[in-house]
Structures are given as C-alpha cells and as structure tokens.
Amino acid sequence: MNRYHLVHVTDFVYDGPVSESYNEVRLRPMHDETQSCLSFRLTTSPASPAFSYRDALGNWVHQVNVLPVHTRLRVQAESVVLAHAAPTTSSVLPLSELEDKQDELNEEFYDMLAASTYIPHLKELDPLIAEAEAACDDTVAGFAQTASDLIHQRFQYVKGATHVNSSIADSLQICAGVCQDFAHLLLGVLRKRGIPARYVSGYLVPHNEENPDAKLEEVIGGQASHAWAEGYVPDTGWMPFDPTLGKPVGMRHVRIAYGRDYADVAPVRGVYKGHAGQRLSVDVSVRPALDDDGNETLAGTAAIPTEPEPFESRAQQSGQQ
C-alpha cells in the first residue's frame, strides 16, 4: 500500500490567558512527480480561518491567526498522500570536476552551500570529509552516499541526546543525536565539500507487521516524523540520502518541506501576546488511507475550524520536532 493517511496534531496549552496568536504551519505534503497530495485539511481550535501561500523555497505555508483570548491552541493537519516509484538515477560525475563547477553552483545554490545557525562550517567535520573521500568511488554521488553511511555508522541514535535547537556542534561532541541532527551533519559535510545540500522534513511510514524493521521502530519511537537530506549533483539533480536509517530513500518517505536547515521547515511556529508559559505536545500517526470498503478516508481540502476537544496528554516528539 503506497497511499497513506497522515494525521499531525500539535497542542499548545498555556498557563494563563493569551491572545493575538499568529502562526505559520508547514504541514501540507508536497505534490510532484514522485508524490501526490490527494487531499489536505487543516483544523484549529479555537476556530480560525487560514490562508495559504508558497514560501521562497516552494513549501506550502498556512497562516493561522487566533485573536481572541484563549488558553489552548490545537492545530491538526490531515492529508492523504500517494507515493510513486521514483525514477532510477545514477551519476558518474567525478569528484575532481566539482571544483570547476563551483562558481556556477555558488551562484545558483548559495543558500544551500552557506553555513547556518544549525550547520556552521566546523573544522571538526574535516575528518568525516577526508574519510568519505578516501572510501568513496571518486564520484560526487558516491561521496555523498559514503558520507551518509559514515554518519549512520559512527553516530548513535539516542532520544533526548539533543534538543530542537541543537547545532551539529552538539552532535559532534557526543557522537549521538536524532534524525534532525543526522540530517544536519550530512548537510554540513556536503556543503563544506562544495556540494549544495538541503534539509527535508517529512514522515517515515512504518513497515507492516508482516515485514518488521527494528531499526525503523527505534528511529521513530512510535512517531512518524522524520528528516533526511538531499544533495545536488550537477549532472543528475537532487539526490536523497537518509543517514539515520542508512537505507535508500523510497516510497515510505513522505516529503513535507525543503529548507536550508530545520529553522526553515518547523511544522508550527508562531508568537502570541501574553505573559503565560506554554506546554507543547505533538502526536503523529500514519496509516493506510483506505477503509475496509476500499474508500478514501479523507476528502476535504480546506482549512476547516473545529469545536474544542478535551486535552489529552501527549509525549513531545524526540525526532525532528
């Protein structure tokens, strides 16, 4: 089954009354040649209309503004996605020819080569770069894949080892992290070597019970949010790599947004007026998108307000969230 029903719920519970909450939501899946977003629905409590636009990187953004006084904000995104088999791509561009293309790459992909808050160009990345060069097949794509494999092998997946604002310096120091950190590490290695690279936020669909994958279950920890990276190879285009799983990116990877790093693709980000503190909880579920009769389980595509529901405690995600 490659048709999925995704439900992503974010709850903000405040210690006291707040007002004038302005939020950006990046939760609508991409729609292109390898993935079709068949339907999408955004609901909020308190009820609020939403309007959408595309940001500079082509991601769908929904603006949700809650002006009246409230003590809780719930944002729920539901979508049905159909994953297609991606065409097989290969690259033979020698790593030695990358230098000749650097001016062209800098002009077209400067933002995906420059350092950022999450991904500074650290000297501590140099050993990984040197080892990937020595072990790869001397092609750009081979270097990227080898670097991804090295990160998968050398860094331990540990929930709670880092936090949402951690940079690659933290992961390099403790040799551990979660999928957000692993994606950032690979981006740092590729960019420092002169290869444009971008962050991908999305979901990783679990295997079914007949084909279990222990490593996948360890990664998602019962949640489906995930992050990986794409590198730009001049003779091929964008190629995906998943240093967390150490396996090819395929139809179980559902893409939501691209960015320079996590800062560009946070699922829900906003500000509010008030002095109250807040508690954040996130719940994500993925399941086949057909019911027992073979019918699609979600048909709406609008941003629809809903009535408030009783708050239920949820564990905060330890992955890209």
N, C-alpha and C positions, 0 to 999 in steps of 0.2 A: 504494500500500500504506500503510495507516494503522495497522497492527499491528506493534509493534516489540519486539524482544528486546534488553534493556539489561543490560550487564554492567559493574559498577563494582567494581574491585579496589583496595584500599588496603593497602600493605605498610609495616610499621614494623620496621626492623632496628636492633637495639641493639648498642652497643659492648661490652656485657657482660651478665651475667645480671640480670634484673629479675623482680619478682613482684607479685602483687596489682594487676593492671591492671584498672581499672574504666572502661568506655567506653559512650558514648551514640552510637547510629548512627541517622541520619536519612536513609534511602535508599529507603524504600518509597514508590512513586508514589501520588499522590492518587487517590481514586475518587469521582467525582461525575458531574454531568450532561454534562460535556464530555470526560471522560476515565475509562476503566475500567481498573483494575489487575486483570488477569485472573489473574495468579499472581505470587508473590513467594517468593524463597528466600534466606536469609542463611546463609552458611557461614563458619566460622572455623577457623584453625589457629594455635595449638593448639586442639583441640576444646573447645568451651564451649557450654552451653545458653544460650538467650537468652529473655528475656521482653519483651513489648511493652506499650506504653500510649500514650495520646494526650496531648500536652503542652497547655498553656493556649491555644495557637494552633490546635489541631486537627491537628497533624502527628503522624504515626506515629513513635514512638521505640522502638528496640530496645536493651535493656540487655545488654551482654556483659561478663562478668567472668571474667578468667583469673587464677586464684590461684596455681597452681604456678610455679616458676621457669622462665623461657623467655628466649630471645634474639631472637625474631622473632614478630610478630603479623601475621597476614594476615586481612583481612575482605573477603569477596566477597559482593556483592548481585546477584542476578539477578531480573529481572522481565519480564513480558510485559504490554504496555500497548496498549489500543485507544483511539485518539483519535477523537472525534466532532466533527462540524462544529458550532461554537458558534453559537447564535442571533445574528442581527444585532441590534446595539443601537445606538441613537443618543441623543444628549442635546442639548437646546436650553436648558438652564438657564443664564441669563445670569451672567456672572462678577460682575456688580454685585450679584446677590442672594446671593452666597456669605456676605457679612458678616452678613446676617440669620439665617443658619443656623449661625453659628459656635458659639454656646453649645451647641446640640444636638450638633454634631459633636465638640466638645471633651469632652462628657460620654460619648459613645458610643465615640469613637475616639481617646482621649487618647494612648495609646501609639503610635499611627500618625501623630500630629502633633508629638509631643515630639522634642527633639533627642536624639541618642545619641552614643556614642563614635565611631562611624564617620561619623555625619551631624550634626555641630554646625550650629547656625543661624548661618552666617557671613555677614558683610556682603558678602563677595566674590560671593555668589550674587545680590545685588540687580540687577546689570546684566543677567544672564540673565532674571530675573523681569520686569524692565521691557521688555526686548526681546520676550519672549514675549507679554506683554500687548499691546504695540503691533502685533504681527504676526498675532495670532490673530483669530478671528471673534467675540470677546467672549463666548464660552460657556466654561463650566468645562472641558468635554471638549476644546474647541478649544485652550484654553490649555495643557492637559496634553500634547496632541499636538504643538503648536508647540514647547513646551519640550523634548520628546523629540527632535524634529527638529533643534533648535539644538544640542543636545549631540552628536548624531550628526555634525553638520556641523563643529562647532568643535573637537572633541576627537579626537585621533589614537589609533587602536588600536595600542598598542606593547606587545608581550610583554616582561615583565620591567621595565616602567617603574615599576611599583608592586609592593608585596608584599601578602600576605594581610591584614596588619594596618593597611594604609594607610587614612587617612580621606580625605574629599573635599578637605581642605586640600591634600593632596599632588597630587591630580589637577588642581585649580585652578591650582596653581603651575606645573606643567609642561604643562598642556593635553593630557594624554595619560593612558592607563590601559588597563584591560581591562574585560570586561563587568561584573565586580563593581563597579568604580569608576563606570562609566557609570550603572548602576542606582542606586547611592548618590547620585550627582549629581542625577538626576531626582527621587529621593525628597526630597532637600534642597530643591530648587526648589519642589516641590509643597507640602511641609509648611510652608515659610516663607510661602507664599501662602495657607495656611489650608485646603489640600486634604489629607485623610487619604491616606496612601500606604504601601504595604507592599512588602517585598522578596520576590521569587520566585526560588527556586533550582530548577534542573531540568536538562533536557537539550535540545539543539537537534539534531534529526535532519538529517543532510546530505542534499542533493539526490542523485538518482541520476546516473549518468554521462551519461545522455541529456539531462539538464537541469542542467548545472553552474552553480554560483553562486560566483564568485571571492571575493566579499566574505565569504560564509559560510565558505569554506575558510580565509580569512585570520583570521577570528574564532576558529574553534575550533582551528586549528593541529593538526589531526589528532585532536583530542579532542572530546567531545560535551558536556561540562559547560557550563552556561550560566546566566546570571542576567538578570532583567529586573525590571520594576516594575509595580504596579497602583495606580491612583488611584481614590478613591471619589467618585463623582458622585452627589449626593443624589437626583436624580430617575431614576437609572438603576442604580446599584450599582457594583461594582468593574469597572474597565475596564483592560485590559492595554496596556502600551507597551514597546517594545524599542528603547532609544536606541542600542544597539550596532549592530544591523542597520539601523535606520532603516526597517523594514518592519513590517507588521501582525503581531501575534502570532497564530499559526494552529495547524494540526494537527501541525506539526513541532516545536512547543514542548511538551515533556513536563514537567509540574509535579511537584516532589517535596515542597517545603515552603514555607510562608509565614513571614515574620519581620519584626521592626522593621528589622533590617539583617542582614548576614552572620552576626553573632555568634549569632543565634537559630537558624541553619539549617546550621551546619557539618556536613558529611556524617559525619565520625567525630571525636569529641572524647573525651579521657579523661586519666586520670592513672595513674601506676604507682609502685611502690616500688623504689628503687634509685638508684645514682649514675651509671649509664651514659647516655651520649648516644644519640641516635637519628637514623636516616635515614628519611625519608618518601618514598614513591613512590606514584603513583596512575596507574591505567590505566582508561580508559573506552571501551567500544565499543557501537555501536548498529547493529542490522541488522534486516531483515525477520524477523518471528517465525514464519515458516512454512518448513518444509524443502521439498525438491524434490517430495515427495509431498503437499504441502499440509497437513502435520500441524504442530501447535503444537510448538515446540522446548523448552518448559519446562512442566512440570506440577506441580512441588512448590510448596507454600505455607508450609512450616515453616522454622524455623531449624535447619539440619542441620550438625553438625560434620563436618569432613573431615580426612583424613590430611595431614600436612605435605607441601608440594611444594617442589622446588628453587627457590631465589630467583633471579629474573631481574631485571636492572637495568631500571628504567623511568624515564622523564623525569617530573619533577613537573609538574603542570598549571600553566599560567600564567593560567588563567581564574579562575572563582570560587573555586577551591581555594586 
